[in-house]
Amino acid sequence: MNYCYALSTSSAPTEYRYIGETINLKSRLYMHLYAAKNSKKRWPLLNWISKNINLGEEIILTPLCISDRVGMVVVLLFLGCFVDQVSMLMIT
């Protein structure tokens, strides 16, 4: 199963700043946090994570939908099929 997820901050949990796809939500959040702290590359996402952690914010990963098809989540996002106020949606 692939999960579509969004990253936001604890002060604005519904203001998604990044949308991604992964097979393991807990591991993916850890890797985002690790990269923001340890990577020499400074991508906008890593800068955003670092800045908010330094401000005392918590980075929140919110599951949006799941799919058993690789890449299907990304296709649906591009087509505008975004999950609105629903915690999980099964795509088959």
C-alpha positions in Angstrom: 0.0 0.0 0.0 1.1 3.5 -0.8 0.0 6.4 1.4 -0.4 10.0 0.3 0.4 12.4 3.1 0.7 16.1 3.9 3.1 17.9 6.1 2.1 20.9 8.2 2.9 22.5 11.6 1.2 22.1 14.9 0.0 25.7 14.9 -1.7 25.3 11.4 -2.4 21.6 11.0 -4.7 22.0 8.0 -2.4 24.3 6.1 -0.5 21.7 4.1 3.0 22.8 3.0 4.1 19.5 1.3 2.3 16.6 -0.3 4.1 13.3 -0.7 3.7 9.5 -1.2 5.3 6.7 0.9 4.8 3.1 2.0 5.7 3.8 5.7 4.3 7.0 7.3 6.2 6.9 10.5 9.5 6.2 8.8 8.9 9.0 6.2 8.3 11.6 8.9 11.5 10.5 10.7 13.5 10.8 7.4 12.1 14.3 6.7 13.1 15.4 10.2 16.5 13.7 10.0 17.2 15.3 6.6 16.3 18.8 7.8 18.7 18.4 10.7 21.6 16.7 9.0 21.6 17.3 5.3 24.1 19.6 3.7 21.6 20.2 0.9 19.2 23.1 1.7 16.1 22.5 -0.2 13.0 24.7 0.4 11.2 21.8 2.2 14.2 21.2 4.5 14.5 24.9 5.2 10.8 25.1 6.1 11.1 22.1 8.5 14.2 23.5 10.2 12.8 27.0 10.6 9.6 25.7 12.2 11.4 23.3 14.5 13.6 26.2 15.6 10.5 28.2 16.3 9.2 25.4 18.6 6.7 24.0 16.1 6.0 20.3 15.7 6.0 19.0 12.2 2.8 16.9 11.6 2.3 14.2 9.0 -1.3 13.8 8.0 -2.4 10.7 6.0 -4.7 11.7 3.2 -5.4 8.6 1.2 -4.0 5.1 0.5 -3.6 3.2 -2.8 -2.4 -0.2 -3.8 -1.2 1.2 -7.1 2.3 2.8 -7.2 2.0 6.4 -8.4 -1.8 6.4 -8.4 -1.9 8.9 -5.5 0.3 11.4 -7.4 -1.9 11.0 -10.5 -5.1 11.7 -8.5 -3.5 14.8 -6.9 -2.6 16.1 -10.4 -6.2 15.4 -11.5 -7.5 17.4 -8.6 -9.0 14.5 -6.6 -7.9 15.8 -3.2 -9.3 14.4 0.0 -11.2 17.1 1.8 -11.6 16.8 5.5 -11.5 12.9 5.4 -8.8 11.1 7.3 -8.4 8.1 4.9 -9.7 7.1 1.6 -9.1 3.7 0.0 -8.3 3.8 -3.7 -8.5 0.5 -5.5 
